[in-house]
Amino acid sequence: MKIAFLINQTHKEEEKFTTTILALKALERGHTVLYIGLADFVYKDEQRVMAHCRLMEPPETMPTAAKFMKTLKAKEKELVDMADVEVLWLRFDPTLDMIGRPWASAAGIQFSQLVKRNGGFVINDPDNLIEANNKLYLQNFPKAIRPKTLVTRNHEDVTAFLKEQGDKIILKPLKGSGGKNVFMIKSGETQNLKQTVEAIARDGYVMAQEYLPDAVKGDIRFFLLNGAPLVAEGKYAAVRRVQSADEIRSNIHQGGSAQEAEITDDILKLVKKVTKKLKDDNMYLVGLDIVGDKIMEINVFSPGALMHINQLTGIDFTETIIIDLEKRVKAFYKPTSRPQSRR
């Protein structure tokens, strides 16, 4: 089958990305892989959705991730009818285009919705990604699993929230990723609070969250597949990310280190409290960020760190994902339900 990955821009993709190892596994299993940038869609003939794609056919010998990415980036784009693609997999990060291409994320969602309306298999569900396009999506889940939160653009609101918390809080962009513009504000050290809030607010709303003492141990990135923990060979797809000295962010590309995660019954009970809604929202591949007994973020666009999990556990979770995807696509496209334009 043909599996199309919708990413921000091909030249910004890297060999270590989760998208890369998913694409490599799909190739290994005999599938054709297509990369589509957010600027590559075409709409014509009133309902047809097409895209200028970089296309990779299964090779005789599997390339390394580095060779795959080099070959992909050298490919000329081909115009492909999305009716001929079995899977459109949304793997872009909306925050990367907020400044330079503010139209890109919304356009990607809209074209993906059209593909879905035309009978295509689209993951994660674009209709529900509209609701999940920033960190407020977490507020749709049980109060007990999430930290106390304030969303505002007013520094006085943040000052009042800090007084309520009594010690320290975390500030971050409401729509952000990768640990960018994340700050810890301590009680008694608020001389730059106004400037910090204003700096974050240049790009939108500010989210303030209670500080969780367990954050000093880092966080756990925990993967869900179709609303259930991603498991292979009896192990969970999870990694503990530990921040470096004098750093509050545990994101790996912000200097954090990856360690094997111990998954306890308490963590599994916490995870279980969000699985039903994620499954109902057709969120196929999701990454939860867990600190102590709270879920700090639910990553539904392009959760990463799967390469680190594979390396630490010695288990290829990408194979479990692609095998599961094959089964779901086969069930989705029953002979009687396959669109007439698909060939």
N, C-alpha and C positions, 0 to 999 in steps of 0.2 A: 504494500500500500504506500501511498504518498503521505508523508507527515510534514506539514509546513509549520515552522517556528516563526512567530511574529515577534521580532526584536526591535530595539530602538533603531540602530544602524549597524550594518555588518562590520564596518571598520572599527567599531568600538567593542566588538566581541573578543573574548580572550580564551585561550586554551583551558584555563582553570575553571571556567564558568560551568555551572550545572547544566545549562543548555547544551554546551559542547559535549559533555559526556553522555547526555541523553541522545543527542544526534548520532554520536558514534555508535552507541548501542543499537539504535534503530537501523543504522547501516549494516552493522554486523549481523543483524537478524533478517537482512534482505530487503529492507524498506528503502524507498527513495526519500531523501531529505531535501526540503526546500527552506531557504531563509528569506523572509520577507521583512523589509524595513517599514516603519510606520508611514513613510512617504511613498510607498511603492504600489498602493492600490489603484485600481481603475474600475469605474462604474460605467456600464454602457448597456445599450439596448433595453433600457428601462428597468431591468432587474438583474442582469449579469454582473457578477463581481469577479474581477480579474486582478492579477498582481504581477509585477515585474520581480521575478524570483532568481536567486542563485540556487542552482539545482545540483545535488550530488547523488549520483547513482551508486549502488553497492559495488565496491571495488573487489578485485580478486584477493588483494592483500590489504588488511585493515591498516590505515595510517595511524601514526601517533596523533595525539590531540594537537600538537604543534603543526604537524604536516597537514592535518585536516583543515585547520584554520587558515593556513597559508594558501592551500589549494582553493578553499571556499572563497577567500577574498579576491583571488585572481580570476574567478569565474565571471563571464559576461552574463548579464541578466537576461532571462527569458520570460516572455509574457505567457502566463498560465491562467487558464480558467479555473476558478476555485471550485467549480462543480466537479472537476476531475481530481480533487484532493480529498482524501478520506478524513484527515484530521487537520484542524487549524488550532495550534497550541499557542496561547498567548503567554509570551515569556519576556515582555518588555517592562521596564521600570518607568512609571509615569514621572517620577521626580527628575529624571535625567534631562527631560526636555522642557521643564517648567520655564526656564529663562530664555533659551535660544529658540525653541520651537513650541510655544505654548499650545498650539493647535494640535500637535501630533498625537498625544495620548487620547484625546476625545475622538479624533478622527479614526484612530485604530479601533477603538471600542465600537464606533458606529458601523464601520465596514464589517467588523466581526459579527455584529448583530445581523447585518444583511446576509452574511454567509449562513448564519444559524437559521434565519427566516427561510432561506432557500433550501433548507434541509440538510445543511452541513453539520458535522460533529465538531463542536468548538469547546475547548477547555482552556482555562476555567470559564464558566458561563459568563458571557459578556453582559447579559442583562443584570446579573447580580454584582458584577464587578463595578458597575456604576455606583452602587451603594458602598462598595468596599474600597473606593479609590483613595481613602485616607484613613488615619488611625482612629477616627470616630466609629469605624465599623466594629471595633472591640466593644463599644458601649451597647451593642445589641445582644450581648451575652450576659450570663448571670453576674450580678454585682459581686458575689463572693469571690469570683475568679480574677477580678481585675483590680489594679491599684486605684486609689482615690485620684480623681482627675479633674482638672479645670481646663477649659478651652476658651481662649480670649485673645484680644490684641491690645489689651489695656494693662499697663504695668501696675496700676493700683490694685487691680483684681489679683494679680500674681502676688503682690505684697501681702494682701489679706490672706491668700491661700497659704503662703509661707508661715504666717502667724498661726494659722489653724493647725498646721503640721508640726510646728514647734521647733524643728531642728533643721532639716534640709529638704530640698525638693529637686527634681530634675526638670529641666526645660528642654523642649525639642520642637521642631516644626511639626504642625499637624500633618502635613504632607511632606514626608521626608523618608530617607532610607540610608543605609550604610553608615549610620552613626554620625552624619554630618550635622553640625550646629546643635550638638547636644551638650548641655551645661549643667553642672551641679551648683545650686545656690544654697549657701548656708546662712542660718539665722545669725545676725550680727555682722555679716559680710555682704551687705546689700548696696554698697556704694555704686556699683556698676549695674544694678538690676534693671534700671530704666533703659540704659543703653543696650543691655543684652536682649531685653524683650523687643525693643525697637529693631534691633538687627535681625532677629529671627522673623519678626512680623513683616519685614520687607517682602517676603515671599508668600505671605498668607497668615493664617492663624497660628497661634502658639499653644502648645499643649504643656501643661504643668502636671506632674505626677508626684505622688508621695514617694519618698526615697525608701527603698526596701533594704534593710540591713544585710540580707542575703546577697545583695548585689556585689559585695566584695569577693564572693566566690565565683563571680561571672554569671553567665546565663546558659541555658540549654536550648539549642535549636532542635526542635522535635518535628519530624515530618509525618504528615497524614496523607493517606492515599484514599481518595473517595470516601472521606469521613471516618476512616479507621487508621490506627497507627500503622505506619509502614514497617513491615517486619519481613526479615529474610533470615533463614537458618537460625531461627529462634532469637535473633537480636533485633532491637529497635533501631531505626534510622535516626540517630540523635548524636549530637556532639556538644560537649561543654566548651564554651568559649570564655577564656579568662583574660581579663584586661592586663596590660603591662603596668609596671609601677607608675604611680602618679597619673593614671588614666582612668576615667570612669566608663569609657566605652569598651565593650568586649568584642566588637566587630573585628573580624580577622584582618580585613584590609585597613583597619585603624590601629593595627599593632597588637591585637589580641592573639592569643595562641589557642590552638585546638587540642582538646584532650578528650579521651573516651569518656562518655557520660554514663553514670550509674542511674538506671531508671528504676525508681522505687514504686511501690504500690500507691503511695500518695500522689506521685506524678501522674500515674495512669488514671487515678480517680479524678484528678484535675482535668486532664485531657478529655476524659469522657464527658465532661460537662459542656464541651463545645462541639463535639462530633456531630450531633444530630443536625444542628443548624447548618454546619458546613456541608454536610451531605445534602440537606434539603436545598441549599443554595448552589448545588452542583459545583462546589469548589473541589476540583479533582486532586491537585497537588498543592499542599499548604505547608508552610513552615511556621510553627509556634515558637515564640521566644518566651521562655519560662524563667522566672527568678523566684526562688523559694516556693511559696504556695500561690503565686500569682502568674497570670499570663500577661506579659507586658505588651506584646504585639502579635497580630495575626497577619502573616505575610501571604498574600494570595496572588500576587502578580508574578514575581520571579524569585521565589525563595532559593537561596543558594546554600553553599557549604556541603553539598552532597559528595563532592570529591574528597573532602577531608574525612567525612564519615566512612567512605569506602576504604580510604587508606588506613584509618585507625582500627577499623573492625576487620579488615581483610575480606569484606563481603561486598559483592557488586550489587548494590541496591537498584542500579539503573536497569538491570535485567529484569528484576521483579516488576518494576514500573512498566517497562515496555511490553512484557508478557501480559500484564493486566490490561494494558491499553489495547492490545491486539484482540483480546476477548471482548472488551466493551465495544470496540468498533464493529466487530463481527455481529454482535447482538443488535447494535444500533441500525446497521444497514441490512435489515432483513430483505430478502428478495422482493417482497411486495411493497416495501416502503422506500426503496432506492429511487431518488429523483430521476426523472426521464432524461435530464440533461447530463447526468453523470455517466461516464463510460470508462 
